Amino acid sequence: MVEGAVRLLAISGVEGTSFAEVLAATGAPRGSIYHHFPGGKTELLHAALDLASERGLATMEATRGQAPAVVVARFLDLWRELLNRSRLSAGCAVLAVTVAAGDHELLDHAGTIFRTWADLLADLFATSGMKKPRARELAVTVIAATEGAVALSRAQRSREPFDHVAATLTRLAKT
């Protein structure tokens, strides 16, 4: 159910991630959703945010010790793969919650995830020898630019915006 919620958030946003939609997408029995998520939709969305974050963090951790350009390339590959696999219909589940959450706890949770991603990227860059202030700046830029590029590509139904941003971020990581 959590996996289904991540997919629905990435494609349909918060409003399109109702219990009914999650059940339809996963084939889970109706009673199980209330058993596992007695706190309702908000509890399910928190679990989906955690899963989305954990996956990204684990993938990026595998680049530890590699050059910043390699780290950036892997981050971009995650999003390129999502865009390609979904035929430009999916974006970031965390961003979906950020732009549509009316709940301050969900918004805080999404903010924590973005900070954690930036902390990890900055640490990966610094581990390869980049100075910490530059590493932090590049990390935040990579996340913000990539999130925006994914949104533009979805809206324009073209990978062109993503590819332009990816080329720029790749150059930044090499300097």
PLY file of the C-alpha trace (Angstrom):
ply
format ascii 1.0
element vertex 175
property float x
property float y
property float z
element edge 174
property int vertex1
property int vertex2
end_header
0.00 0.00 0.00
2.86 2.36 0.79
4.48 1.57 -2.56
1.18 2.27 -4.28
0.89 5.57 -2.43
4.38 6.60 -3.59
3.45 5.84 -7.21
0.15 7.69 -6.94
1.76 10.73 -5.32
4.32 10.86 -8.13
1.63 10.73 -10.81
-1.56 12.17 -9.30
-0.41 14.23 -6.34
-1.93 14.36 -2.89
-5.56 14.61 -4.03
-5.15 11.61 -6.34
-3.78 9.48 -3.51
-6.99 8.60 -1.70
-7.50 5.31 0.10
-9.78 4.21 -2.74
-7.09 4.96 -5.32
-4.42 3.18 -3.27
-6.65 0.13 -2.92
-7.40 0.11 -6.64
-3.72 0.45 -7.53
-2.52 -2.24 -5.14
-5.38 -4.71 -4.92
-5.18 -4.60 -1.12
-8.35 -5.40 0.80
-10.19 -2.38 2.17
-9.92 -3.50 5.79
-6.13 -3.71 5.64
-5.68 -0.02 4.96
-7.54 0.95 8.13
-5.67 -1.72 10.09
-2.22 -0.54 8.94
-3.03 3.19 8.84
-5.47 3.96 11.66
-4.31 7.59 11.48
-5.89 7.86 8.04
-4.53 9.27 4.83
-2.00 11.48 6.59
-0.36 8.45 8.19
-0.19 6.71 4.81
1.35 9.81 3.21
4.01 9.98 5.94
4.88 6.33 5.26
5.04 7.02 1.51
7.37 9.97 2.08
9.64 7.81 4.20
9.80 5.09 1.54
10.51 7.54 -1.27
13.26 9.17 0.78
14.87 5.92 1.90
15.13 4.67 -1.68
16.79 7.85 -2.88
19.20 7.96 0.04
20.25 4.33 -0.42
20.88 4.82 -4.11
22.95 7.93 -3.54
24.92 6.44 -0.65
26.28 3.90 -3.13
28.22 6.75 -4.81
30.24 7.55 -1.67
33.89 8.20 -2.47
33.24 8.99 -6.11
33.80 12.31 -7.84
31.05 14.96 -7.64
30.32 14.51 -11.36
29.59 10.82 -10.73
27.33 11.65 -7.78
25.43 14.23 -9.82
25.16 11.83 -12.78
23.60 9.17 -10.53
21.14 11.65 -9.03
20.13 12.77 -12.51
19.84 9.14 -13.64
17.27 8.48 -10.90
15.01 11.20 -12.25
15.71 10.47 -15.91
14.73 6.83 -15.32
11.50 7.94 -13.62
10.61 10.28 -16.46
11.39 7.65 -19.07
9.65 4.76 -17.30
6.52 6.83 -16.71
6.54 8.44 -20.16
6.86 11.85 -18.49
3.81 11.29 -16.27
5.54 10.90 -12.88
7.47 13.33 -10.76
8.71 13.47 -7.20
6.36 12.19 -4.49
8.02 14.49 -1.95
7.49 17.53 -4.17
3.87 16.49 -4.71
3.29 16.66 -0.98
5.21 19.94 -0.74
3.04 21.76 -3.25
-0.31 20.35 -2.13
-0.11 19.54 1.56
-2.54 21.49 3.68
-1.10 19.74 6.71
1.88 21.40 8.41
3.20 18.05 9.66
3.34 16.69 6.10
5.00 19.86 4.87
7.54 19.69 7.69
8.18 16.04 6.85
8.80 16.90 3.18
11.11 19.75 4.25
13.07 17.37 6.46
13.46 14.96 3.55
14.77 17.67 1.23
17.23 18.79 3.94
18.35 15.20 4.46
18.90 14.75 0.72
20.90 17.99 0.60
22.93 16.91 3.64
23.76 13.59 2.03
24.72 15.10 -1.33
26.84 17.76 0.39
28.56 15.07 2.43
29.19 12.97 -0.68
30.70 15.98 -2.46
32.82 16.93 0.57
34.03 13.35 0.97
35.52 13.60 -2.50
37.45 16.73 -1.49
35.06 19.57 -2.30
35.06 22.36 0.30
31.99 22.20 2.55
30.38 25.55 1.60
30.68 24.73 -2.11
29.47 21.17 -1.48
26.34 22.47 0.28
25.67 25.03 -2.44
26.01 22.42 -5.19
23.81 19.94 -3.29
20.93 22.39 -2.89
21.31 23.54 -6.51
21.24 19.97 -7.82
18.08 19.12 -5.90
16.23 22.36 -6.70
17.20 22.38 -10.37
16.38 18.71 -10.85
12.99 19.00 -9.14
12.17 21.98 -11.33
13.39 20.23 -14.47
11.21 17.21 -13.73
8.18 19.46 -13.24
8.87 21.36 -16.47
9.36 18.15 -18.42
6.07 16.74 -17.16
4.20 19.96 -17.92
5.72 20.31 -21.38
5.59 16.55 -22.07
9.18 16.73 -23.22
12.49 15.64 -21.75
14.13 18.73 -23.22
13.96 20.88 -20.05
15.38 18.02 -18.00
18.18 17.42 -20.49
19.14 21.11 -20.49
19.27 21.26 -16.70
21.16 17.94 -16.55
23.82 19.28 -18.91
24.24 22.43 -16.80
24.43 20.50 -13.52
26.96 18.11 -15.02
29.18 21.06 -15.99
28.81 22.57 -12.50
29.85 19.31 -10.87
33.04 19.19 -12.93
34.23 22.69 -11.99
0 1
1 2
2 3
3 4
4 5
5 6
6 7
7 8
8 9
9 10
10 11
11 12
12 13
13 14
14 15
15 16
16 17
17 18
18 19
19 20
20 21
21 22
22 23
23 24
24 25
25 26
26 27
27 28
28 29
29 30
30 31
31 32
32 33
33 34
34 35
35 36
36 37
37 38
38 39
39 40
40 41
41 42
42 43
43 44
44 45
45 46
46 47
47 48
48 49
49 50
50 51
51 52
52 53
53 54
54 55
55 56
56 57
57 58
58 59
59 60
60 61
61 62
62 63
63 64
64 65
65 66
66 67
67 68
68 69
69 70
70 71
71 72
72 73
73 74
74 75
75 76
76 77
77 78
78 79
79 80
80 81
81 82
82 83
83 84
84 85
85 86
86 87
87 88
88 89
89 90
90 91
91 92
92 93
93 94
94 95
95 96
96 97
97 98
98 99
99 100
100 101
101 102
102 103
103 104
104 105
105 106
106 107
107 108
108 109
109 110
110 111
111 112
112 113
113 114
114 115
115 116
116 117
117 118
118 119
119 120
120 121
121 122
122 123
123 124
124 125
125 126
126 127
127 128
128 129
129 130
130 131
131 132
132 133
133 134
134 135
135 136
136 137
137 138
138 139
139 140
140 141
141 142
142 143
143 144
144 145
145 146
146 147
147 148
148 149
149 150
150 151
151 152
152 153
153 154
154 155
155 156
156 157
157 158
158 159
159 160
160 161
161 162
162 163
163 164
164 165
165 166
166 167
167 168
168 169
169 170
170 171
171 172
172 173
173 174
